[in-house]
Amino acid sequence: MNGTPGTTFQRNVVVVGAGPTGLLLAGDLAAAGVPVTVVERRPQGISNLTRAFGVHARTLEQLDARGLADELVATGQIISRLRLFGSLSLDISDLPSRFPYLLVTPQFEVEKLLLRRAEKNGATFVYGTEVAGLTQDETGVTLDVRREDGTADTLRAAYAVGADGVRSAVRKALRMPFPGHSVIKSIVLADVLLAEEPDRTAVINGMGTAFGFLIPFEDGYWRVGGWDRTRGAIPDTAPVELEELRAIIRRAFGSDFGMHDARWMSRFHSDERQVPRYRVGRVLLAGDAAHTHSAAGGQGMNTGLQDAANLGWKLASVVNGQAPEALLDSYHDERHPVGKAVLRSSGALLRLAMAHTPLQRGLRALLTLTVGNVRPAARRAIGQITGIGYAYGAPRGAHPFTGKRVPDVELQEGRLYEQLRAGRFVLITPRSAEAGHDGRLTVAHWASDRRTTLLVRPDGYAAWASETAGTEPVTVPTAAGEMGISWKPATRGAIPRD
């Protein structure tokens, strides 16, 4: 363990939680040269309960920017169409992305890749250890931790991040409220084989007092889940019998599809909650520690991974002395609205699935008709589910690209997301332009005749753009949520390629 109370470690970060969010963040920090320690309550080798099953397009893009997406895609089932409520079919095969689909793969496959990357980059892992409390001051954070053998210790770090799930010990140590409520008291989940397989697509349906979903895995198993309104609240610890799930699915779909041979079953309740602030001084919250929402749409793990992608480069920039601490406020400013939007969209999807009164079913039919036949409505729904539709706020008068997700455009040097793998900003200039800069950029050139000069953040969003960049030095200000990076467009001489 690191140090004693009062000792300052100016450049290290403690990440609490070795789930997907914590692992991606730890890997990013370590890759940027930040000493990082991951504290995990579970003993080493004990995997998370694999409730998450899907990786959406925007998350795959973030993994692509780390060189991991293609390997993960090879582990899963590609789903190009989502079928909702019997009559609504959402085709995601024409998404403006290199990954126009939902990848169905167990959470442990995501964790395996992210763990390997974090370890390779030098992150330190401390297993069988939980946070019992924390204090912070002007120079750092002291975490009180307890090992599985009952012994106590302390960790001192410049910053700490709570990525330790819905029951976050970091959030509790901050005495941070987690307002919201339980939406469903008892969802039953299982991975099963089906004797009568439907089309291999993701399906959500509700009928009467029950709703359910069916998601196919690559190996022939199906993730099946559902809820029966008439059964009331059942503790998460209550045993699960396959016949209970069969009965729920028969009510929701009219058939149980001959499910058999469950390899895994679980019961949990679904909450909708979000903390009011993602940053409290030198402590930040990410993933389920900051927000939790219904399983409808499969957005939970994805939203947490995108939290980490947003936070990682900002925290590394601050710790490495490349940006003022105020940059960390933009993490809350950008990700809290997205978390709120996911709460609304996933909650709406769940409530539509649970519709059982004539009025509710009529509203569902109207919304289904609208989304199914009005292209802008369908595009908006798909953008929210897949994550590619979210953008961050921009200063008044900024170029329209600012804050928007930048797709994986082709450059003279290769794909954009390949260029992002260095963890730096990427400056894209016209083909004939040259640029000198302060050493924190990767400079690339449009493969086309486009004249826009575009600065892309390490997380793949536009930081700044201009159609008329001249020869004067340009600085993207911290007030806009950026790092004060400077360069001189159209300078003579060789382009630095560091």
C-alpha positions as CSV (number, residue, x, y, z in Angstrom):
1,M,0.0,0.0,0.0
2,N,1.1,3.5,-0.7
3,G,2.3,5.8,2.1
4,T,0.8,7.2,5.3
5,P,-1.7,10.0,5.9
6,G,-0.2,13.3,5.2
7,T,2.2,12.0,2.5
8,T,1.6,13.7,-0.8
9,F,1.9,11.8,-4.1
10,Q,1.4,14.5,-6.6
11,R,0.9,12.4,-9.7
12,N,-0.9,9.2,-8.7
13,V,-4.6,8.3,-9.0
14,V,-6.5,5.6,-7.1
15,V,-9.4,4.0,-9.1
16,V,-11.9,2.1,-6.9
17,G,-13.6,-0.7,-8.8
18,A,-12.2,-3.1,-11.4
19,G,-15.4,-3.3,-13.5
20,P,-15.4,-2.1,-17.1
21,T,-15.5,1.6,-16.2
22,G,-12.6,1.4,-13.8
23,L,-10.6,-0.8,-16.1
24,L,-10.9,1.5,-19.1
25,L,-10.0,4.5,-17.0
26,A,-7.0,2.8,-15.4
27,G,-5.7,1.8,-18.8
28,D,-6.1,5.3,-20.1
29,L,-4.3,6.9,-17.1
30,A,-1.5,4.4,-17.2
31,A,-1.0,4.8,-20.9
32,A,-0.6,8.6,-20.3
33,G,2.1,7.9,-17.8
34,V,0.0,8.5,-14.7
35,P,0.8,6.1,-11.8
36,V,-2.6,4.4,-11.0
37,T,-3.7,1.9,-8.4
38,V,-7.0,0.0,-8.8
39,V,-8.6,-1.1,-5.6
40,E,-11.1,-4.0,-6.0
41,R,-13.3,-5.5,-3.3
42,R,-13.5,-8.9,-5.1
43,P,-10.6,-11.4,-4.7
44,Q,-8.4,-11.7,-7.7
45,G,-9.8,-13.9,-10.5
46,I,-13.5,-13.6,-9.3
47,S,-15.4,-12.1,-12.3
48,N,-18.3,-9.8,-12.1
49,L,-21.8,-11.2,-12.4
50,T,-22.3,-10.8,-16.1
51,R,-25.5,-8.9,-16.3
52,A,-24.3,-6.6,-19.1
53,F,-24.6,-8.3,-22.5
54,G,-24.3,-5.7,-25.2
55,V,-21.7,-3.2,-26.6
56,H,-23.2,-0.4,-28.7
57,A,-21.7,1.4,-31.6
58,R,-20.3,4.4,-29.7
59,T,-18.6,2.2,-27.2
60,L,-17.1,0.1,-29.9
61,E,-15.7,3.3,-31.4
62,Q,-14.1,4.2,-28.1
63,L,-12.6,0.7,-27.9
64,D,-11.4,1.1,-31.5
65,A,-9.5,4.2,-30.5
66,R,-7.6,1.9,-28.1
67,G,-7.0,-0.9,-30.6
68,L,-9.5,-3.3,-28.9
69,A,-12.7,-3.3,-30.9
70,D,-11.9,-5.8,-33.6
71,E,-10.7,-8.4,-31.0
72,L,-13.9,-7.9,-29.0
73,V,-16.2,-8.1,-32.1
74,A,-14.7,-11.6,-32.7
75,T,-16.1,-12.8,-29.4
76,G,-19.7,-11.9,-30.0
77,Q,-22.9,-12.0,-32.0
78,I,-23.7,-9.1,-34.3
79,I,-27.2,-7.8,-34.2
80,S,-28.3,-5.3,-36.9
81,R,-32.0,-5.0,-35.9
82,L,-33.9,-4.4,-32.7
83,R,-37.5,-5.5,-32.4
84,L,-39.7,-3.8,-29.9
85,F,-43.2,-4.5,-28.7
86,G,-44.0,-6.8,-31.6
87,S,-44.4,-4.3,-34.4
88,L,-41.5,-1.9,-34.1
89,S,-38.3,-2.8,-35.9
90,L,-35.3,-0.5,-35.7
91,D,-32.7,-1.1,-38.4
92,I,-29.2,0.0,-37.1
93,S,-27.3,-1.4,-40.1
94,D,-27.0,2.0,-41.7
95,L,-25.5,3.8,-38.7
96,P,-22.8,6.3,-39.8
97,S,-20.2,4.2,-37.9
98,R,-17.7,1.5,-38.6
99,F,-19.8,-0.6,-36.2
100,P,-23.4,-0.4,-37.4
101,Y,-24.8,-3.0,-35.0
102,L,-25.2,-4.1,-31.4
103,L,-22.5,-6.6,-30.4
104,V,-23.8,-9.2,-28.0
105,T,-21.0,-10.5,-25.8
106,P,-20.7,-11.2,-22.1
107,Q,-19.3,-8.5,-19.8
108,F,-16.4,-10.6,-18.9
109,E,-15.1,-10.5,-22.4
110,V,-15.0,-6.7,-22.2
111,E,-13.3,-6.8,-18.8
112,K,-10.7,-9.3,-20.0
113,L,-9.5,-7.0,-22.8
114,L,-9.5,-3.9,-20.6
115,L,-7.7,-5.7,-17.8
116,R,-5.0,-6.9,-20.1
117,R,-4.5,-3.4,-21.5
118,A,-4.4,-1.8,-18.0
119,E,-1.8,-4.3,-16.8
120,K,0.2,-3.9,-19.9
121,N,0.3,-0.1,-19.5
122,G,1.5,-0.5,-15.9
123,A,-1.6,-0.1,-13.7
124,T,-1.3,-1.7,-10.2
125,F,-4.1,-3.9,-8.9
126,V,-5.0,-4.5,-5.2
127,Y,-7.7,-7.2,-4.8
128,G,-9.7,-8.2,-1.8
129,T,-9.7,-4.7,-0.5
130,E,-12.5,-2.3,0.1
131,V,-12.8,1.4,0.9
132,A,-14.0,2.2,4.5
133,G,-13.8,5.9,4.3
134,L,-11.9,8.9,2.8
135,T,-10.8,12.4,3.5
136,Q,-9.4,15.0,1.2
137,D,-7.4,18.2,1.4
138,E,-5.8,20.7,-1.0
139,T,-3.1,18.3,-2.1
140,G,-4.7,15.0,-2.3
141,V,-7.1,12.2,-1.0
142,T,-6.5,9.7,1.8
143,L,-8.5,6.5,1.5
144,D,-9.0,4.2,4.5
145,V,-9.1,0.7,3.2
146,R,-9.7,-2.7,4.7
147,R,-8.3,-6.0,3.4
148,E,-10.2,-9.2,3.3
149,D,-8.2,-10.5,6.3
150,G,-9.6,-7.6,8.4
151,T,-6.4,-5.5,8.5
152,A,-6.7,-1.7,7.9
153,D,-4.4,0.5,5.8
154,T,-4.4,3.9,4.0
155,L,-3.8,5.0,0.4
156,R,-2.8,8.5,-0.5
157,A,-3.3,9.9,-4.0
158,A,-3.6,13.1,-5.9
159,Y,-7.1,12.1,-7.1
160,A,-9.5,9.2,-6.5
161,V,-12.2,7.9,-8.8
162,G,-15.2,5.9,-7.5
163,A,-16.1,3.4,-10.2
164,D,-17.3,0.8,-7.7
165,G,-20.9,0.3,-8.8
166,V,-24.4,1.0,-7.6
167,R,-23.4,0.3,-3.9
168,S,-20.4,2.6,-4.2
169,A,-18.3,2.8,-1.1
170,V,-16.7,6.0,-2.4
171,R,-20.1,7.7,-3.0
172,K,-21.1,6.7,0.6
173,A,-17.9,8.0,2.0
174,L,-18.6,11.3,0.3
175,R,-22.1,11.3,1.9
176,M,-23.3,11.9,-1.6
177,P,-27.1,11.5,-2.1
178,F,-28.2,9.1,-4.8
179,P,-31.8,10.3,-5.5
180,G,-34.2,8.2,-7.5
181,H,-36.3,5.1,-7.0
182,S,-36.7,1.4,-7.8
183,V,-38.6,0.9,-11.0
184,I,-38.9,-2.9,-10.9
185,K,-38.5,-4.9,-7.7
186,S,-37.5,-8.2,-9.2
187,I,-36.2,-9.0,-12.7
188,V,-35.2,-12.6,-13.4
189,L,-32.2,-13.2,-15.7
190,A,-30.8,-16.3,-17.2
191,D,-28.7,-17.6,-20.1
192,V,-30.6,-20.6,-21.6
193,L,-30.9,-22.7,-24.7
194,L,-34.1,-22.4,-26.7
195,A,-35.7,-25.4,-28.4
196,E,-37.7,-23.0,-30.7
197,E,-35.5,-20.1,-31.6
198,P,-37.0,-16.9,-32.9
199,D,-35.1,-14.7,-35.3
200,R,-31.6,-14.0,-34.0
201,T,-32.2,-10.4,-33.1
202,A,-32.7,-8.4,-29.9
203,V,-36.4,-8.5,-28.9
204,I,-38.3,-6.7,-26.2
205,N,-42.0,-7.2,-25.6
206,G,-44.7,-6.7,-23.0
207,M,-48.1,-8.1,-22.8
208,G,-50.6,-7.8,-19.9
209,T,-48.8,-7.8,-16.6
210,A,-45.4,-9.1,-17.8
211,F,-42.6,-8.0,-20.0
212,G,-39.5,-9.8,-21.3
213,F,-36.5,-9.7,-23.6
214,L,-34.5,-12.2,-25.7
215,I,-30.9,-11.6,-26.7
216,P,-28.9,-14.2,-28.7
217,F,-25.3,-15.0,-27.9
218,E,-22.8,-16.2,-30.4
219,D,-22.5,-19.7,-28.8
220,G,-26.1,-20.6,-29.2
221,Y,-27.3,-19.5,-25.7
222,W,-29.8,-16.7,-25.2
223,R,-29.9,-14.0,-22.5
224,V,-33.5,-14.1,-21.3
225,G,-35.0,-11.8,-18.7
226,G,-38.4,-10.6,-17.6
227,W,-40.7,-9.3,-14.9
228,D,-44.2,-10.2,-13.7
229,R,-46.1,-7.3,-12.2
230,T,-48.4,-9.6,-10.2
231,R,-45.6,-11.2,-8.2
232,G,-44.7,-8.0,-6.2
233,A,-41.4,-7.4,-4.6
234,I,-39.1,-10.4,-4.2
235,P,-35.7,-10.1,-2.5
236,D,-32.7,-10.2,-4.8
237,T,-31.4,-13.1,-2.7
238,A,-34.4,-15.3,-3.3
239,P,-33.6,-18.4,-5.4
240,V,-34.5,-18.5,-9.1
241,E,-36.2,-21.4,-10.7
242,L,-36.3,-21.8,-14.5
243,E,-40.0,-22.5,-14.4
244,E,-40.5,-19.0,-12.9
245,L,-38.8,-17.4,-15.9
246,R,-40.7,-19.7,-18.3
247,A,-44.0,-18.4,-16.9
248,I,-42.9,-14.8,-17.3
249,I,-41.8,-15.2,-20.9
250,R,-45.0,-17.1,-21.8
251,R,-47.0,-14.1,-20.5
252,A,-44.8,-11.6,-22.3
253,F,-44.4,-13.4,-25.7
254,G,-47.1,-16.0,-25.7
255,S,-44.4,-18.8,-25.7
256,D,-41.4,-19.8,-23.6
257,F,-39.6,-21.0,-26.7
258,G,-38.8,-24.3,-25.0
259,M,-36.1,-22.8,-22.9
260,H,-33.9,-25.3,-21.1
261,D,-30.4,-25.9,-19.7
262,A,-29.8,-22.6,-17.9
263,R,-26.1,-22.1,-17.3
264,W,-26.6,-19.0,-15.2
265,M,-29.6,-17.5,-13.4
266,S,-30.0,-14.4,-11.2
267,R,-32.5,-12.0,-9.7
268,F,-32.1,-8.2,-9.3
269,H,-34.1,-5.0,-9.0
270,S,-33.9,-2.1,-11.4
271,D,-33.3,1.4,-10.1
272,E,-33.2,4.9,-11.7
273,R,-30.8,7.1,-9.8
274,Q,-28.2,9.7,-10.4
275,V,-25.9,11.7,-8.2
276,P,-26.2,15.5,-8.3
277,R,-22.4,16.0,-8.9
278,Y,-19.9,13.8,-10.6
279,R,-17.0,15.7,-9.0
280,V,-16.4,16.6,-5.3
281,G,-13.0,18.2,-5.0
282,R,-10.4,15.6,-5.8
283,V,-12.8,12.7,-5.9
284,L,-14.9,11.8,-9.0
285,L,-17.6,9.3,-9.7
286,A,-18.1,7.3,-12.8
287,G,-20.3,4.5,-14.2
288,D,-22.9,2.9,-11.9
289,A,-21.5,4.8,-8.9
290,A,-22.8,8.0,-10.5
291,H,-25.9,6.8,-12.3
292,T,-28.0,3.6,-12.6
293,H,-30.9,3.0,-14.9
294,S,-33.1,0.2,-16.3
295,A,-31.7,-2.6,-18.3
296,A,-33.9,-1.7,-21.3
297,G,-31.7,-0.8,-24.2
298,G,-28.6,-2.3,-22.7
299,Q,-27.0,1.1,-22.0
300,G,-25.6,0.8,-18.5
301,M,-22.1,-0.6,-19.1
302,N,-21.9,1.5,-22.3
303,T,-22.6,4.8,-20.5
304,G,-20.0,4.0,-17.8
305,L,-17.3,3.2,-20.4
306,Q,-18.1,6.5,-22.1
307,D,-17.8,8.3,-18.8
308,A,-14.3,6.8,-18.5
309,A,-13.3,7.8,-22.0
310,N,-14.4,11.4,-21.2
311,L,-12.6,11.5,-17.8
312,G,-9.4,9.7,-18.6
313,W,-7.6,12.2,-20.9
314,K,-8.8,15.2,-18.7
315,L,-7.5,13.7,-15.5
316,A,-4.3,12.7,-17.1
317,S,-3.8,16.2,-18.5
318,V,-4.3,17.7,-15.0
319,V,-2.1,15.2,-13.2
320,N,0.6,15.7,-15.8
321,G,0.5,19.4,-15.5
322,Q,-0.8,20.0,-19.0
323,A,-4.1,21.6,-17.9
324,P,-5.5,23.4,-15.0
325,E,-7.6,21.6,-12.4
326,A,-10.7,23.4,-13.7
327,L,-10.7,21.1,-16.7
328,L,-12.1,18.4,-14.5
329,D,-15.4,20.4,-14.0
330,S,-16.1,19.8,-17.7
331,Y,-16.4,16.0,-16.9
332,H,-19.5,16.7,-14.8
333,D,-20.8,19.4,-17.2
334,E,-20.6,17.0,-20.2
335,R,-21.4,13.6,-18.7
336,H,-24.1,14.4,-16.2
337,P,-26.6,15.5,-19.0
338,V,-25.8,12.4,-20.9
339,G,-26.5,10.2,-17.8
340,K,-29.7,12.1,-17.3
341,A,-30.7,11.5,-20.9
342,V,-30.0,7.8,-20.6
343,L,-32.2,7.6,-17.5
344,R,-35.0,9.1,-19.5
345,S,-34.7,7.1,-22.6
346,S,-34.1,3.7,-21.0
347,G,-36.9,4.5,-18.5
348,A,-39.3,5.4,-21.3
349,L,-38.4,2.1,-23.1
350,L,-39.0,0.2,-20.0
351,R,-42.4,1.9,-19.3
352,L,-43.5,1.3,-22.8
353,A,-42.6,-2.4,-22.4
354,M,-44.6,-2.5,-19.1
355,A,-47.7,-0.8,-20.6
356,H,-50.8,-2.7,-19.5
357,T,-53.8,-0.3,-19.3
358,P,-55.8,0.5,-22.5
359,L,-54.5,4.1,-22.4
360,Q,-50.9,3.0,-21.9
361,R,-51.1,0.5,-24.8
362,G,-52.7,3.2,-27.0
363,L,-49.9,5.5,-26.3
364,R,-47.3,2.8,-27.0
365,A,-49.0,2.0,-30.3
366,L,-48.9,5.7,-31.3
367,L,-45.2,6.1,-30.4
368,T,-44.4,2.9,-32.1
369,L,-46.2,4.1,-35.3
370,T,-44.3,7.4,-35.1
371,V,-40.8,6.0,-34.6
372,G,-41.5,3.3,-37.2
373,N,-42.6,5.7,-39.9
374,V,-41.0,9.1,-39.2
375,R,-37.4,8.9,-40.1
376,P,-36.1,11.7,-37.9
377,A,-37.9,10.1,-34.9
378,A,-36.3,6.7,-35.7
379,R,-32.9,8.4,-36.2
380,R,-33.1,10.1,-32.8
381,A,-34.2,6.9,-31.0
382,I,-31.3,4.9,-32.6
383,G,-28.8,7.7,-31.8
384,Q,-29.8,7.6,-28.1
385,I,-29.7,3.8,-27.8
386,T,-26.4,3.4,-29.6
387,G,-24.8,6.4,-28.1
388,I,-23.7,8.0,-31.4
389,G,-26.4,10.7,-31.1
390,Y,-25.0,12.4,-28.0
391,A,-23.0,15.6,-28.2
392,Y,-21.4,18.0,-25.7
393,G,-22.2,21.7,-25.3
394,A,-20.2,24.3,-27.1
395,P,-19.5,28.0,-26.4
396,R,-21.6,30.6,-28.1
397,G,-20.4,31.4,-31.6
398,A,-18.4,28.1,-31.9
399,H,-18.2,26.2,-35.1
400,P,-21.1,23.8,-35.6
401,F,-18.8,20.8,-35.3
402,T,-17.7,21.8,-31.8
403,G,-18.8,19.2,-29.2
404,K,-20.0,16.8,-31.8
405,R,-18.9,13.2,-32.2
406,V,-16.4,12.9,-35.0
407,P,-16.9,9.7,-37.2
408,D,-14.0,7.5,-38.2
409,V,-13.1,9.5,-41.3
410,E,-10.4,8.5,-43.7
411,L,-7.2,10.5,-43.6
412,Q,-4.0,10.5,-45.7
413,E,-2.4,8.8,-42.7
414,G,-5.2,6.2,-42.2
415,R,-8.4,6.1,-40.2
416,L,-9.0,8.8,-37.6
417,Y,-9.6,6.3,-34.8
418,E,-6.2,4.7,-35.5
419,Q,-4.6,8.1,-35.1
420,L,-6.4,8.5,-31.7
421,R,-4.7,5.4,-30.3
422,A,-1.8,7.6,-29.2
423,G,-4.1,9.2,-26.7
424,R,-3.5,12.7,-28.1
425,F,-5.5,15.4,-29.7
426,V,-5.6,15.0,-33.5
427,L,-5.4,18.1,-35.7
428,I,-6.9,17.4,-39.1
429,T,-5.8,20.0,-41.7
430,P,-6.3,20.4,-45.5
431,R,-4.0,18.3,-47.6
432,S,-1.7,21.1,-48.5
433,A,-1.4,22.6,-45.1
434,E,1.4,22.3,-42.7
435,A,1.4,23.0,-39.0
436,G,3.8,23.6,-36.2
437,H,2.5,22.8,-32.7
438,D,3.4,22.5,-29.0
439,G,4.1,18.7,-29.1
440,R,0.8,17.5,-27.7
441,L,-0.9,16.9,-31.1
442,T,-1.0,14.3,-33.8
443,V,-1.2,16.1,-37.1
444,A,-3.1,14.5,-39.9
445,H,-4.6,15.5,-43.3
446,W,-8.0,15.0,-44.9
447,A,-7.9,12.3,-47.7
448,S,-10.4,14.5,-49.6
449,D,-10.2,18.1,-50.7
450,R,-12.0,19.3,-47.5
451,R,-10.8,22.8,-46.3
452,T,-11.9,22.5,-42.7
453,T,-9.3,22.6,-40.0
454,L,-10.6,20.3,-37.2
455,L,-9.2,19.6,-33.7
456,V,-10.4,16.2,-32.4
457,R,-10.2,15.4,-28.7
458,P,-8.7,12.1,-27.5
459,D,-12.3,10.8,-26.9
460,G,-13.3,11.5,-30.5
461,Y,-15.3,14.7,-30.1
462,A,-14.6,17.9,-31.9
463,A,-12.8,20.5,-29.7
464,W,-12.5,23.3,-32.3
465,A,-13.0,23.8,-36.0
466,S,-12.6,26.5,-38.6
467,E,-13.3,26.9,-42.3
468,T,-10.9,29.8,-42.5
469,A,-7.8,29.0,-40.4
470,G,-5.1,31.4,-41.4
471,T,-1.5,31.9,-40.4
472,E,-2.1,33.3,-36.9
473,P,-1.4,31.0,-33.8
474,V,-4.6,29.3,-32.5
475,T,-5.3,28.4,-28.9
476,V,-8.2,26.3,-27.8
477,P,-9.0,27.9,-24.4
478,T,-9.6,26.1,-21.1
479,A,-12.9,28.0,-20.8
480,A,-14.2,25.9,-23.6
481,G,-13.3,22.8,-21.7
482,E,-10.0,22.2,-23.4
483,M,-6.3,22.3,-22.6
484,G,-5.0,25.5,-24.1
485,I,-3.3,23.7,-27.0
486,S,-1.6,26.0,-29.5
487,W,-0.5,25.6,-33.1
488,K,0.4,27.7,-36.1
489,P,-1.6,26.7,-39.2
490,A,0.1,26.9,-42.6
491,T,3.6,27.3,-41.3
492,R,6.6,26.5,-43.5
493,G,8.9,23.6,-42.9
494,A,8.5,20.0,-41.7
495,I,5.4,19.0,-39.7
496,P,6.4,17.7,-36.2
497,R,5.3,14.0,-36.1
498,D,6.0,13.3,-32.4
